[in-house]
């Protein structure tokens, strides 16, 4: 539920190119989503399957793109 709220706030920040809502909240979403995926994978003892990989793709891309490619675009 927290990740859902964070991703909605980050999406609004991305569209408005706001530094706090876009970059900071986007990074918070990515870190919380990665942590949730890791905890659920370890806790469920399912192993590292396709759903864990899918659950990690978007947050990892978010971290990489926000902190490299789009770093200067979110300036407000």
PQR file with spaces between the fields and no chain letter, atoms N, CA, C, O and H, PARSE charges and radii, in Angstrom:
ATOM       1  N    UNK     1       0.825   -1.187    0.000 -0.4000 1.5000
ATOM       2  CA   UNK     1       0.000    0.000    0.000 -0.0000 2.0000
ATOM       3  C    UNK     1       0.874    1.257    0.000  0.5500 1.7000
ATOM       4  O    UNK     1       0.568    2.229   -0.691 -0.5500 1.4000
ATOM       5  N    UNK     2       1.945    1.236    0.764 -0.4000 1.5000
ATOM       6  CA   UNK     2       2.853    2.378    0.818 -0.0000 2.0000
ATOM       7  C    UNK     2       3.495    2.600   -0.549  0.5500 1.7000
ATOM       8  O    UNK     2       3.611    3.737   -1.006 -0.5500 1.4000
ATOM       9  H    UNK     2       2.194    0.447    1.326  0.4000 1.0000
ATOM      10  N    UNK     3       3.909    1.517   -1.197 -0.4000 1.5000
ATOM      11  CA   UNK     3       4.534    1.631   -2.516 -0.0000 2.0000
ATOM      12  C    UNK     3       3.556    2.213   -3.528  0.5500 1.7000
ATOM      13  O    UNK     3       3.958    2.974   -4.408 -0.5500 1.4000
ATOM      14  H    UNK     3       3.815    0.594   -0.825  0.4000 1.0000
ATOM      15  N    UNK     4       2.278    1.867   -3.413 -0.4000 1.5000
ATOM      16  CA   UNK     4       1.266    2.401   -4.328 -0.0000 2.0000
ATOM      17  C    UNK     4       1.121    3.904   -4.163  0.5500 1.7000
ATOM      18  O    UNK     4       1.060    4.635   -5.151 -0.5500 1.4000
ATOM      19  H    UNK     4       1.951    1.249   -2.698  0.4000 1.0000
ATOM      20  N    UNK     5       1.068    4.364   -2.940 -0.4000 1.5000
ATOM      21  CA   UNK     5       0.962    5.809   -2.679 -0.0000 2.0000
ATOM      22  C    UNK     5       2.215    6.527   -3.169  0.5500 1.7000
ATOM      23  O    UNK     5       2.127    7.598   -3.770 -0.5500 1.4000
ATOM      24  H    UNK     5       1.118    3.770   -2.137  0.4000 1.0000
ATOM      25  N    UNK     6       3.378    5.939   -2.913 -0.4000 1.5000
ATOM      26  CA   UNK     6       4.630    6.562   -3.350 -0.0000 2.0000
ATOM      27  C    UNK     6       4.716    6.640   -4.863  0.5500 1.7000
ATOM      28  O    UNK     6       5.169    7.654   -5.395 -0.5500 1.4000
ATOM      29  H    UNK     6       3.450    5.069   -2.425  0.4000 1.0000
ATOM      30  N    UNK     7       4.294    5.597   -5.576 -0.4000 1.5000
ATOM      31  CA   UNK     7       4.401    5.618   -7.036 -0.0000 2.0000
ATOM      32  C    UNK     7       3.423    6.623   -7.652  0.5500 1.7000
ATOM      33  O    UNK     7       3.731    7.235   -8.675 -0.5500 1.4000
ATOM      34  H    UNK     7       3.926    4.773   -5.144  0.4000 1.0000
ATOM      35  N    UNK     8       2.248    6.798   -7.040 -0.4000 1.5000
ATOM      36  CA   UNK     8       1.301    7.808   -7.537 -0.0000 2.0000
ATOM      37  C    UNK     8       1.868    9.205   -7.327  0.5500 1.7000
ATOM      38  O    UNK     8       1.811   10.043   -8.227 -0.5500 1.4000
ATOM      39  H    UNK     8       1.998    6.301   -6.209  0.4000 1.0000
ATOM      40  N    UNK     9       2.414    9.456   -6.142 -0.4000 1.5000
ATOM      41  CA   UNK     9       3.019   10.770   -5.869 -0.0000 2.0000
ATOM      42  C    UNK     9       4.214   11.014   -6.791  0.5500 1.7000
ATOM      43  O    UNK     9       4.398   12.125   -7.288 -0.5500 1.4000
ATOM      44  H    UNK     9       2.460    8.775   -5.411  0.4000 1.0000
ATOM      45  N    UNK    10       5.018    9.988   -7.017 -0.4000 1.5000
ATOM      46  CA   UNK    10       6.172   10.138   -7.901 -0.0000 2.0000
ATOM      47  C    UNK    10       5.728   10.398   -9.329  0.5500 1.7000
ATOM      48  O    UNK    10       6.343   11.203  -10.028 -0.5500 1.4000
ATOM      49  H    UNK    10       4.869    9.086   -6.613  0.4000 1.0000
ATOM      50  N    UNK    11       4.678    9.735   -9.772 -0.4000 1.5000
ATOM      51  CA   UNK    11       4.159    9.962  -11.124 -0.0000 2.0000
ATOM      52  C    UNK    11       3.713   11.395  -11.330  0.5500 1.7000
ATOM      53  O    UNK    11       3.967   11.981  -12.382 -0.5500 1.4000
ATOM      54  H    UNK    11       4.178    9.081   -9.204  0.4000 1.0000
ATOM      55  N    UNK    12       3.048   11.965  -10.332 -0.4000 1.5000
ATOM      56  CA   UNK    12       2.649   13.379  -10.396 -0.0000 2.0000
ATOM      57  C    UNK    12       3.888   14.260  -10.458  0.5500 1.7000
ATOM      58  O    UNK    12       3.919   15.241  -11.202 -0.5500 1.4000
ATOM      59  H    UNK    12       2.842   11.489   -9.477  0.4000 1.0000
ATOM      60  N    UNK    13       4.903   13.918   -9.683 -0.4000 1.5000
ATOM      61  CA   UNK    13       6.151   14.678   -9.696 -0.0000 2.0000
ATOM      62  C    UNK    13       6.896   14.562  -11.013  0.5500 1.7000
ATOM      63  O    UNK    13       7.499   15.531  -11.475 -0.5500 1.4000
ATOM      64  H    UNK    13       4.878   13.121   -9.079  0.4000 1.0000
ATOM      65  N    UNK    14       6.859   13.365  -11.627 -0.4000 1.5000
ATOM      66  CA   UNK    14       7.508   13.191  -12.939 -0.0000 2.0000
ATOM      67  C    UNK    14       6.846   14.082  -13.974  0.5500 1.7000
ATOM      68  O    UNK    14       7.520   14.765  -14.745 -0.5500 1.4000
ATOM      69  H    UNK    14       6.369   12.579  -11.251  0.4000 1.0000
ATOM      70  N    UNK    15       5.521   14.070  -13.984 -0.4000 1.5000
ATOM      71  CA   UNK    15       4.795   14.873  -14.972 -0.0000 2.0000
ATOM      72  C    UNK    15       5.021   16.366  -14.773  0.5500 1.7000
ATOM      73  O    UNK    15       5.128   17.116  -15.743 -0.5500 1.4000
ATOM      74  H    UNK    15       4.974   13.515  -13.358  0.4000 1.0000
ATOM      75  N    UNK    16       5.095   16.796  -13.519 -0.4000 1.5000
ATOM      76  CA   UNK    16       5.324   18.205  -13.222 -0.0000 2.0000
ATOM      77  C    UNK    16       6.792   18.577  -13.153  0.5500 1.7000
ATOM      78  O    UNK    16       7.130   19.739  -12.923 -0.5500 1.4000
ATOM      79  H    UNK    16       5.009   16.186  -12.731  0.4000 1.0000
ATOM      80  N    UNK    17       7.672   17.598  -13.350 -0.4000 1.5000
ATOM      81  CA   UNK    17       9.122   17.771  -13.268 -0.0000 2.0000
ATOM      82  C    UNK    17       9.533   18.460  -11.970  0.5500 1.7000
ATOM      83  O    UNK    17      10.310   19.414  -11.977 -0.5500 1.4000
ATOM      84  H    UNK    17       7.398   16.655  -13.536  0.4000 1.0000
ATOM      85  N    UNK    18       9.000   17.963  -10.864 -0.4000 1.5000
ATOM      86  CA   UNK    18       9.318   18.483   -9.544 -0.0000 2.0000
ATOM      87  C    UNK    18      10.422   17.653   -8.916  0.5500 1.7000
ATOM      88  O    UNK    18      10.402   16.424   -8.982 -0.5500 1.4000
ATOM      89  H    UNK    18       8.368   17.188  -10.858  0.4000 1.0000
ATOM      90  N    UNK    19      11.381   18.329   -8.310 -0.4000 1.5000
ATOM      91  CA   UNK    19      12.524   17.619   -7.738 -0.0000 2.0000
ATOM      92  C    UNK    19      12.116   16.739   -6.564  0.5500 1.7000
ATOM      93  O    UNK    19      12.488   15.567   -6.513 -0.5500 1.4000
ATOM      94  H    UNK    19      11.397   19.327   -8.257  0.4000 1.0000
ATOM      95  N    UNK    20      11.353   17.292   -5.613 -0.4000 1.5000
ATOM      96  CA   UNK    20      11.007   16.497   -4.434 -0.0000 2.0000
ATOM      97  C    UNK    20      10.029   15.381   -4.790  0.5500 1.7000
ATOM      98  O    UNK    20      10.288   14.214   -4.496 -0.5500 1.4000
ATOM      99  H    UNK    20      11.051   18.245   -5.654  0.4000 1.0000
ATOM     100  N    UNK    21       8.914   15.729   -5.417 -0.4000 1.5000
ATOM     101  CA   UNK    21       7.919   14.708   -5.738 -0.0000 2.0000
ATOM     102  C    UNK    21       8.430   13.718   -6.774  0.5500 1.7000
ATOM     103  O    UNK    21       8.135   12.526   -6.686 -0.5500 1.4000
ATOM     104  H    UNK    21       8.704   16.677   -5.655  0.4000 1.0000
ATOM     105  N    UNK    22       9.172   14.181   -7.732 -0.4000 1.5000
ATOM     106  CA   UNK    22       9.663   13.285   -8.764 -0.0000 2.0000
ATOM     107  C    UNK    22      10.856   12.471   -8.326  0.5500 1.7000
ATOM     108  O    UNK    22      10.793   11.243   -8.265 -0.5500 1.4000
ATOM     109  H    UNK    22       9.412   15.149   -7.804  0.4000 1.0000
ATOM     110  N    UNK    23      11.919   13.139   -8.029 -0.4000 1.5000
ATOM     111  CA   UNK    23      13.177   12.431   -7.764 -0.0000 2.0000
ATOM     112  C    UNK    23      13.222   11.796   -6.376  0.5500 1.7000
ATOM     113  O    UNK    23      13.552   10.617   -6.246 -0.5500 1.4000
ATOM     114  H    UNK    23      11.970   14.136   -8.079  0.4000 1.0000
ATOM     115  N    UNK    24      12.897   12.558   -5.353 -0.4000 1.5000
ATOM     116  CA   UNK    24      13.013   12.040   -3.990 -0.0000 2.0000
ATOM     117  C    UNK    24      11.982   10.948   -3.709  0.5500 1.7000
ATOM     118  O    UNK    24      12.327    9.880   -3.203 -0.5500 1.4000
ATOM     119  H    UNK    24      12.629   13.516   -5.459  0.4000 1.0000
ATOM     120  N    UNK    25      10.742   11.210   -4.031 -0.4000 1.5000
ATOM     121  CA   UNK    25       9.695   10.214   -3.800 -0.0000 2.0000
ATOM     122  C    UNK    25       9.874    9.036   -4.754  0.5500 1.7000
ATOM     123  O    UNK    25       9.585    7.900   -4.378 -0.5500 1.4000
ATOM     124  H    UNK    25      10.462   12.078   -4.442  0.4000 1.0000
ATOM     125  N    UNK    26      10.338    9.276   -5.968 -0.4000 1.5000
ATOM     126  CA   UNK    26      10.624    8.185   -6.902 -0.0000 2.0000
ATOM     127  C    UNK    26      11.711    7.266   -6.379  0.5500 1.7000
ATOM     128  O    UNK    26      11.605    6.045   -6.496 -0.5500 1.4000
ATOM     129  H    UNK    26      10.573   10.199   -6.274  0.4000 1.0000
ATOM     130  N    UNK    27      12.754    7.844   -5.803 -0.4000 1.5000
ATOM     131  CA   UNK    27      13.808    7.035   -5.194 -0.0000 2.0000
ATOM     132  C    UNK    27      13.290    6.272   -3.981  0.5500 1.7000
ATOM     133  O    UNK    27      13.652    5.113   -3.777 -0.5500 1.4000
ATOM     134  H    UNK    27      12.840    8.836   -5.708  0.4000 1.0000
ATOM     135  N    UNK    28      12.443    6.913   -3.175 -0.4000 1.5000
ATOM     136  CA   UNK    28      11.864    6.227   -2.009 -0.0000 2.0000
ATOM     137  C    UNK    28      11.000    5.055   -2.450  0.5500 1.7000
ATOM     138  O    UNK    28      11.039    3.984   -1.844 -0.5500 1.4000
ATOM     139  H    UNK    28      12.148    7.854   -3.340  0.4000 1.0000
ATOM     140  N    UNK    29      10.214    5.260   -3.515 -0.4000 1.5000
ATOM     141  CA   UNK    29       9.404    4.163   -4.048 -0.0000 2.0000
ATOM     142  C    UNK    29      10.292    3.012   -4.504  0.5500 1.7000
ATOM     143  O    UNK    29      10.030    1.857   -4.171 -0.5500 1.4000
ATOM     144  H    UNK    29      10.182    6.130   -4.007  0.4000 1.0000
ATOM     145  N    UNK    30      11.327    3.318   -5.254 -0.4000 1.5000
ATOM     146  CA   UNK    30      12.185    2.266   -5.801 -0.0000 2.0000
ATOM     147  C    UNK    30      12.849    1.454   -4.700  0.5500 1.7000
ATOM     148  O    UNK    30      12.891    0.226   -4.771 -0.5500 1.4000
ATOM     149  H    UNK    30      11.539    4.256   -5.525  0.4000 1.0000
ATOM     150  N    UNK    31      13.365    2.129   -3.689 -0.4000 1.5000
ATOM     151  CA   UNK    31      14.027    1.426   -2.587 -0.0000 2.0000
ATOM     152  C    UNK    31      13.022    0.578   -1.814  0.5500 1.7000
ATOM     153  O    UNK    31      13.314   -0.570   -1.477 -0.5500 1.4000
ATOM     154  H    UNK    31      13.330    3.127   -3.631  0.4000 1.0000
ATOM     155  N    UNK    32      11.840    1.129   -1.528 -0.4000 1.5000
ATOM     156  CA   UNK    32      10.841    0.357   -0.785 -0.0000 2.0000
ATOM     157  C    UNK    32      10.322   -0.823   -1.598  0.5500 1.7000
ATOM     158  O    UNK    32      10.051   -1.885   -1.037 -0.5500 1.4000
ATOM     159  H    UNK    32      11.603    2.061   -1.802  0.4000 1.0000
ATOM     160  N    UNK    33      10.182   -0.655   -2.890 -0.4000 1.5000
ATOM     161  CA   UNK    33       9.717   -1.745   -3.739 -0.0000 2.0000
ATOM     162  C    UNK    33      10.757   -2.862   -3.839  0.5500 1.7000
ATOM     163  O    UNK    33      10.409   -4.042   -3.798 -0.5500 1.4000
ATOM     164  H    UNK    33      10.402    0.207   -3.345  0.4000 1.0000
ATOM     165  N    UNK    34      12.013   -2.495   -3.969 -0.4000 1.5000
ATOM     166  CA   UNK    34      13.083   -3.501   -4.006 -0.0000 2.0000
ATOM     167  C    UNK    34      13.144   -4.247   -2.680  0.5500 1.7000
ATOM     168  O    UNK    34      13.281   -5.470   -2.663 -0.5500 1.4000
ATOM     169  H    UNK    34      12.295   -1.536   -4.002  0.4000 1.0000
ATOM     170  N    UNK    35      13.043   -3.524   -1.572 -0.4000 1.5000
ATOM     171  CA   UNK    35      13.075   -4.166   -0.256 -0.0000 2.0000
ATOM     172  C    UNK    35      11.880   -5.099   -0.073  0.5500 1.7000
ATOM     173  O    UNK    35      12.030   -6.198    0.462 -0.5500 1.4000
ATOM     174  H    UNK    35      12.931   -2.531   -1.586  0.4000 1.0000
ATOM     175  N    UNK    36      10.708   -4.675   -0.509 -0.4000 1.5000
ATOM     176  CA   UNK    36       9.514   -5.510   -0.408 -0.0000 2.0000
ATOM     177  C    UNK    36       9.655   -6.784   -1.220  0.5500 1.7000
ATOM     178  O    UNK    36       9.283   -7.861   -0.755 -0.5500 1.4000
ATOM     179  H    UNK    36      10.586   -3.783   -0.944  0.4000 1.0000
ATOM     180  N    UNK    37      10.185   -6.673   -2.418 -0.4000 1.5000
ATOM     181  CA   UNK    37      10.376   -7.844   -3.267 -0.0000 2.0000
ATOM     182  C    UNK    37      11.366   -8.816   -2.640  0.5500 1.7000
ATOM     183  O    UNK    37      11.144  -10.027   -2.653 -0.5500 1.4000
ATOM     184  H    UNK    37      10.488   -5.798   -2.796  0.4000 1.0000
ATOM     185  N    UNK    38      12.445   -8.296   -2.099 -0.4000 1.5000
ATOM     186  CA   UNK    38      13.449   -9.160   -1.474 -0.0000 2.0000
ATOM     187  C    UNK    38      12.882   -9.843   -0.235  0.5500 1.7000
ATOM     188  O    UNK    38      13.074  -11.044   -0.045 -0.5500 1.4000
ATOM     189  H    UNK    38      12.625   -7.312   -2.089  0.4000 1.0000
ATOM     190  N    UNK    39      12.189   -9.088    0.606 -0.4000 1.5000
ATOM     191  CA   UNK    39      11.614   -9.664    1.826 -0.0000 2.0000
ATOM     192  C    UNK    39      10.558  -10.711    1.490  0.5500 1.7000
ATOM     193  O    UNK    39      10.517  -11.770    2.116 -0.5500 1.4000
ATOM     194  H    UNK    39      12.033   -8.112    0.452  0.4000 1.0000
ATOM     195  N    UNK    40       9.707  -10.427    0.512 -0.4000 1.5000
ATOM     196  CA   UNK    40       8.674  -11.402    0.157 -0.0000 2.0000
ATOM     197  C    UNK    40       9.268  -12.647   -0.488  0.5500 1.7000
ATOM     198  O    UNK    40       8.750  -13.746   -0.295 -0.5500 1.4000
ATOM     199  H    UNK    40       9.740   -9.567    0.003  0.4000 1.0000
ATOM     200  N    UNK    41      10.338  -12.494   -1.244 -0.4000 1.5000
ATOM     201  CA   UNK    41      10.992  -13.650   -1.855 -0.0000 2.0000
ATOM     202  C    UNK    41      11.649  -14.521   -0.796  0.5500 1.7000
ATOM     203  O    UNK    41      11.541  -15.746   -0.846 -0.5500 1.4000
ATOM     204  H    UNK    41      10.759  -11.600   -1.401  0.4000 1.0000
ATOM     205  N    UNK    42      12.320  -13.907    0.152 -0.4000 1.5000
ATOM     206  CA   UNK    42      12.978  -14.664    1.217 -0.0000 2.0000
ATOM     207  C    UNK    42      11.938  -15.239    2.185  0.5500 1.7000
ATOM     208  O    UNK    42      12.057  -16.384    2.621 -0.5500 1.4000
ATOM     209  H    UNK    42      12.407  -12.912    0.193  0.4000 1.0000
ATOM     210  N    UNK    43      10.927  -14.445    2.515 -0.4000 1.5000
ATOM     211  CA   UNK    43       9.912  -14.881    3.469 -0.0000 2.0000
ATOM     212  C    UNK    43       9.027  -15.990    2.951  0.5500 1.7000
ATOM     213  O    UNK    43       8.631  -16.871    3.714 -0.5500 1.4000
ATOM     214  H    UNK    43      10.831  -13.514    2.161  0.4000 1.0000
ATOM     215  N    UNK    44       8.712  -15.966    1.689 -0.4000 1.5000
ATOM     216  CA   UNK    44       7.833  -16.984    1.118 -0.0000 2.0000
ATOM     217  C    UNK    44       8.594  -18.251    0.756  0.5500 1.7000
ATOM     218  O    UNK    44       7.995  -19.302    0.531 -0.5500 1.4000
ATOM     219  H    UNK    44       9.033  -15.250    1.069  0.4000 1.0000
ATOM     220  N    UNK    45       9.903  -18.146    0.703 -0.4000 1.5000
ATOM     221  CA   UNK    45      10.773  -19.279    0.364 -0.0000 2.0000
ATOM     222  C    UNK    45      10.413  -19.903   -0.977  0.5500 1.7000
ATOM     223  O    UNK    45      10.501  -21.117   -1.161 -0.5500 1.4000
ATOM     224  H    UNK    45      10.390  -17.292    0.886  0.4000 1.0000
ATOM     225  N    UNK    46      10.010  -19.056   -1.899 -0.4000 1.5000
ATOM     226  CA   UNK    46       9.661  -19.516   -3.239 -0.0000 2.0000
ATOM     227  C    UNK    46      10.883  -19.585   -4.141  0.5500 1.7000
ATOM     228  O    UNK    46      10.870  -20.258   -5.172 -0.5500 1.4000
ATOM     229  H    UNK    46       9.938  -18.070   -1.750  0.4000 1.0000
ATOM     230  N    UNK    47      11.892  -18.914   -3.762 -0.4000 1.5000
ATOM     231  CA   UNK    47      13.046  -18.808   -4.638 -0.0000 2.0000
ATOM     232  C    UNK    47      12.947  -17.549   -5.476  0.5500 1.7000
ATOM     233  O    UNK    47      11.966  -16.808   -5.402 -0.5500 1.4000
ATOM     234  H    UNK    47      11.903  -18.367   -2.925  0.4000 1.0000
ATOM     235  N    UNK    48      13.951  -17.325   -6.252 -0.4000 1.5000
ATOM     236  CA   UNK    48      14.024  -16.125   -7.074 -0.0000 2.0000
ATOM     237  C    UNK    48      13.495  -16.466   -8.463  0.5500 1.7000
ATOM     238  O    UNK    48      14.259  -16.838   -9.354 -0.5500 1.4000
ATOM     239  H    UNK    48      14.747  -17.926   -6.312  0.4000 1.0000
ATOM     240  N    UNK    49      12.179  -16.337   -8.639 -0.4000 1.5000
ATOM     241  CA   UNK    49      11.532  -16.715   -9.888 -0.0000 2.0000
ATOM     242  C    UNK    49      11.231  -15.531  -10.773  0.5500 1.7000
ATOM     243  O    UNK    49      11.743  -14.431  -10.570 -0.5500 1.4000
ATOM     244  H    UNK    49      11.558  -16.035   -7.915  0.4000 1.0000
ATOM     245  N    UNK    50      10.389  -15.777  -11.761 -0.4000 1.5000
ATOM     246  CA   UNK    50      10.053  -14.763  -12.760 -0.0000 2.0000
ATOM     247  C    UNK    50       9.305  -13.586  -12.131  0.5500 1.7000
ATOM     248  O    UNK    50       9.497  -12.443  -12.547 -0.5500 1.4000
ATOM     249  H    UNK    50       9.972  -16.671  -11.925  0.4000 1.0000
ATOM     250  N    UNK    51       8.458  -13.850  -11.138 -0.4000 1.5000
ATOM     251  CA   UNK    51       7.708  -12.752  -10.519 -0.0000 2.0000
ATOM     252  C    UNK    51       8.621  -11.831   -9.709  0.5500 1.7000
ATOM     253  O    UNK    51       8.378  -10.627   -9.637 -0.5500 1.4000
ATOM     254  H    UNK    51       8.303  -14.778  -10.800  0.4000 1.0000
ATOM     255  N    UNK    52       9.638  -12.373   -9.117 -0.4000 1.5000
ATOM     256  CA   UNK    52      10.608  -11.545   -8.402 -0.0000 2.0000
ATOM     257  C    UNK    52      11.391  -10.680   -9.388  0.5500 1.7000
ATOM     258  O    UNK    52      11.673   -9.514   -9.110 -0.5500 1.4000
ATOM     259  H    UNK    52       9.836  -13.351   -9.176  0.4000 1.0000
ATOM     260  N    UNK    53      11.736  -11.247  -10.525 -0.4000 1.5000
ATOM     261  CA   UNK    53      12.458  -10.480  -11.549 -0.0000 2.0000
ATOM     262  C    UNK    53      11.583   -9.353  -12.080  0.5500 1.7000
ATOM     263  O    UNK    53      12.042   -8.219  -12.223 -0.5500 1.4000
ATOM     264  H    UNK    53      11.507  -12.194  -10.750  0.4000 1.0000
ATOM     265  N    UNK    54      10.327   -9.664  -12.372 -0.4000 1.5000
ATOM     266  CA   UNK    54       9.401   -8.634  -12.860 -0.0000 2.0000
ATOM     267  C    UNK    54       9.214   -7.553  -11.797  0.5500 1.7000
ATOM     268  O    UNK    54       9.129   -6.369  -12.123 -0.5500 1.4000
ATOM     269  H    UNK    54       9.955  -10.585  -12.257  0.4000 1.0000
ATOM     270  N    UNK    55       9.151   -7.956  -10.526 -0.4000 1.5000
ATOM     271  CA   UNK    55       8.995   -6.996   -9.442 -0.0000 2.0000
ATOM     272  C    UNK    55      10.205   -6.111   -9.221  0.5500 1.7000
ATOM     273  O    UNK    55      10.107   -5.089   -8.541 -0.5500 1.4000
ATOM     274  H    UNK    55       9.220   -8.918  -10.261  0.4000 1.0000
ATOM     275  N    UNK    56      11.342   -6.484   -9.781 -0.4000 1.5000
ATOM     276  CA   UNK    56      12.565   -5.692   -9.611 -0.0000 2.0000
ATOM     277  C    UNK    56      12.907   -4.823  -10.825  0.5500 1.7000
ATOM     278  O    UNK    56      13.677   -3.870  -10.698 -0.5500 1.4000
ATOM     279  H    UNK    56      11.422   -7.314  -10.333  0.4000 1.0000
ATOM     280  N    UNK    57      12.359   -5.129  -11.973 -0.4000 1.5000
ATOM     281  CA   UNK    57      12.748   -4.413  -13.197 -0.0000 2.0000
ATOM     282  C    UNK    57      12.421   -2.924  -13.120  0.5500 1.7000
ATOM     283  O    UNK    57      13.304   -2.091  -13.320 -0.5500 1.4000
ATOM     284  H    UNK    57      11.734   -5.903  -12.075  0.4000 1.0000
ATOM     285  N    UNK    58      11.165   -2.577  -12.832 -0.4000 1.5000
ATOM     286  CA   UNK    58      10.780   -1.167  -12.814 -0.0000 2.0000
ATOM     287  C    UNK    58      11.488   -0.374  -11.721  0.5500 1.7000
ATOM     288  O    UNK    58      11.978    0.720  -12.004 -0.5500 1.4000
ATOM     289  H    UNK    58      10.448   -3.254  -12.669  0.4000 1.0000
ATOM     290  N    UNK    59      11.567   -0.870  -10.487 -0.4000 1.5000
ATOM     291  CA   UNK    59      12.274   -0.093   -9.455 -0.0000 2.0000
ATOM     292  C    UNK    59      13.757    0.119   -9.774  0.5500 1.7000
ATOM     293  O    UNK    59      14.291    1.199   -9.522 -0.5500 1.4000
ATOM     294  H    UNK    59      11.170   -1.759  -10.257  0.4000 1.0000
ATOM     295  N    UNK    60      14.413   -0.878  -10.313 -0.4000 1.5000
ATOM     296  CA   UNK    60      15.836   -0.716  -10.657 -0.0000 2.0000
ATOM     297  C    UNK    60      15.987    0.295  -11.781  0.5500 1.7000
ATOM     298  O    UNK    60      16.874    1.148  -11.731 -0.5500 1.4000
ATOM     299  H    UNK    60      13.980   -1.755  -10.518  0.4000 1.0000
ATOM     300  N    UNK    61      15.132    0.211  -12.797 -0.4000 1.5000
ATOM     301  CA   UNK    61      15.184    1.206  -13.878 -0.0000 2.0000
ATOM     302  C    UNK    61      14.891    2.606  -13.346  0.5500 1.7000
ATOM     303  O    UNK    61      15.512    3.578  -13.775 -0.5500 1.4000
ATOM     304  H    UNK    61      14.412   -0.482  -12.838  0.4000 1.0000
ATOM     305  N    UNK    62      13.949    2.709  -12.414 -0.4000 1.5000
ATOM     306  CA   UNK    62      13.638    4.005  -11.814 -0.0000 2.0000
ATOM     307  C    UNK    62      14.859    4.592  -11.119  0.5500 1.7000
ATOM     308  O    UNK    62      15.178    5.765  -11.314 -0.5500 1.4000
ATOM     309  H    UNK    62      13.445    1.919  -12.065  0.4000 1.0000
ATOM     310  N    UNK    63      15.539    3.794  -10.317 -0.4000 1.5000
ATOM     311  CA   UNK    63      16.743    4.283   -9.634 -0.0000 2.0000
ATOM     312  C    UNK    63      17.823    4.713  -10.617  0.5500 1.7000
ATOM     313  O    UNK    63      18.426    5.775  -10.462 -0.5500 1.4000
ATOM     314  H    UNK    63      15.280    2.841  -10.159  0.4000 1.0000
ATOM     315  N    UNK    64      18.062    3.892  -11.618 -0.4000 1.5000
ATOM     316  CA   UNK    64      19.124    4.199  -12.586 -0.0000 2.0000
ATOM     317  C    UNK    64      18.793    5.460  -13.377  0.5500 1.7000
ATOM     318  O    UNK    64      19.630    6.355  -13.498 -0.5500 1.4000
ATOM     319  H    UNK    64      17.572    3.030  -11.744  0.4000 1.0000
ATOM     320  N    UNK    65      17.583    5.533  -13.912 -0.4000 1.5000
ATOM     321  CA   UNK    65      17.236    6.674  -14.765 -0.0000 2.0000
ATOM     322  C    UNK    65      17.096    7.976  -13.982  0.5500 1.7000
ATOM     323  O    UNK    65      17.500    9.032  -14.469 -0.5500 1.4000
ATOM     324  H    UNK    65      16.904    4.805  -13.813  0.4000 1.0000
ATOM     325  N    UNK    66      16.533    7.917  -12.779 -0.4000 1.5000
ATOM     326  CA   UNK    66      16.382    9.143  -11.998 -0.0000 2.0000
ATOM     327  C    UNK    66      17.716    9.718  -11.554  0.5500 1.7000
ATOM     328  O    UNK    66      17.862   10.934  -11.434 -0.5500 1.4000
ATOM     329  H    UNK    66      16.205    7.060  -12.384  0.4000 1.0000
ATOM     330  N    UNK    67      18.680    8.857  -11.313 -0.4000 1.5000
ATOM     331  CA   UNK    67      19.951    9.327  -10.777 -0.0000 2.0000
ATOM     332  C    UNK    67      21.034    9.500  -11.835  0.5500 1.7000
ATOM     333  O    UNK    67      22.151    9.902  -11.509 -0.5500 1.4000
ATOM     334  H    UNK    67      18.561    7.869  -11.410  0.4000 1.0000
ATOM     335  N    UNK    68      20.728    9.206  -13.083 -0.4000 1.5000
ATOM     336  CA   UNK    68      21.700    9.425  -14.159 -0.0000 2.0000
ATOM     337  C    UNK    68      21.089   10.254  -15.282  0.5500 1.7000
ATOM     338  O    UNK    68      21.416   11.431  -15.429 -0.5500 1.4000
ATOM     339  H    UNK    68      19.821    8.880  -13.347  0.4000 1.0000
ATOM     340  N    UNK    69      20.226    9.666  -16.057 -0.4000 1.5000
ATOM     341  CA   UNK    69      19.711   10.292  -17.275 -0.0000 2.0000
ATOM     342  C    UNK    69      18.853   11.519  -17.000  0.5500 1.7000
ATOM     343  O    UNK    69      19.071   12.565  -17.612 -0.5500 1.4000
ATOM     344  H    UNK    69      19.961    8.710  -15.938  0.4000 1.0000
ATOM     345  N    UNK    70      17.890   11.419  -16.100 -0.4000 1.5000
ATOM     346  CA   UNK    70      16.940   12.503  -15.869 -0.0000 2.0000
ATOM     347  C    UNK    70      17.279   13.347  -14.648  0.5500 1.7000
ATOM     348  O    UNK    70      16.422   14.057  -14.123 -0.5500 1.4000
ATOM     349  H    UNK    70      17.713   10.570  -15.603  0.4000 1.0000
ATOM     350  N    UNK    71      18.511   13.270  -14.202 -0.4000 1.5000
ATOM     351  CA   UNK    71      18.932   13.985  -12.992 -0.0000 2.0000
ATOM     352  C    UNK    71      18.756   15.501  -13.140  0.5500 1.7000
ATOM     353  O    UNK    71      18.280   16.156  -12.212 -0.5500 1.4000
ATOM     354  H    UNK    71      19.207   12.693  -14.629  0.4000 1.0000
ATOM     355  N    UNK    72      19.127   16.057  -14.274 -0.4000 1.5000
ATOM     356  CA   UNK    72      19.054   17.503  -14.479 -0.0000 2.0000
ATOM     357  C    UNK    72      17.657   17.980  -14.857  0.5500 1.7000
ATOM     358  O    UNK    72      17.358   19.166  -14.719 -0.5500 1.4000
ATOM     359  H    UNK    72      19.513   15.525  -15.028  0.4000 1.0000
ATOM     360  N    UNK    73      16.790   17.077  -15.333 -0.4000 1.5000
ATOM     361  CA   UNK    73      15.453   17.483  -15.763 -0.0000 2.0000
ATOM     362  C    UNK    73      14.538   17.843  -14.592  0.5500 1.7000
ATOM     363  O    UNK    73      13.649   18.682  -14.738 -0.5500 1.4000
ATOM     364  H    UNK    73      17.032   16.113  -15.445  0.4000 1.0000
ATOM     365  N    UNK    74      14.746   17.224  -13.448 -0.4000 1.5000
ATOM     366  CA   UNK    74      13.911   17.460  -12.284 -0.0000 2.0000
ATOM     367  C    UNK    74      14.599   18.481  -11.386  0.5500 1.7000
ATOM     368  O    UNK    74      15.327   18.119  -10.462 -0.5500 1.4000
ATOM     369  H    UNK    74      15.468   16.543  -13.330  0.4000 1.0000
ATOM     370  N    UNK    75      14.362   19.760  -11.666 -0.4000 1.5000
ATOM     371  CA   UNK    75      15.113   20.808  -10.976 -0.0000 2.0000
ATOM     372  C    UNK    75      14.271   21.660  -10.056  0.5500 1.7000
ATOM     373  O    UNK    75      14.837   22.352   -9.210 -0.5500 1.4000
ATOM     374  H    UNK    75      13.771   20.055  -12.417  0.4000 1.0000
ATOM     375  N    UNK    76      12.964   21.655  -10.164 -0.4000 1.5000
ATOM     376  CA   UNK    76      12.121   22.538   -9.348 -0.0000 2.0000
ATOM     377  C    UNK    76      11.994   22.031   -7.950  0.5500 1.7000
ATOM     378  O    UNK    76      11.320   22.652   -7.127 -0.5500 1.4000
ATOM     379  H    UNK    76      12.504   21.093  -10.852  0.4000 1.0000
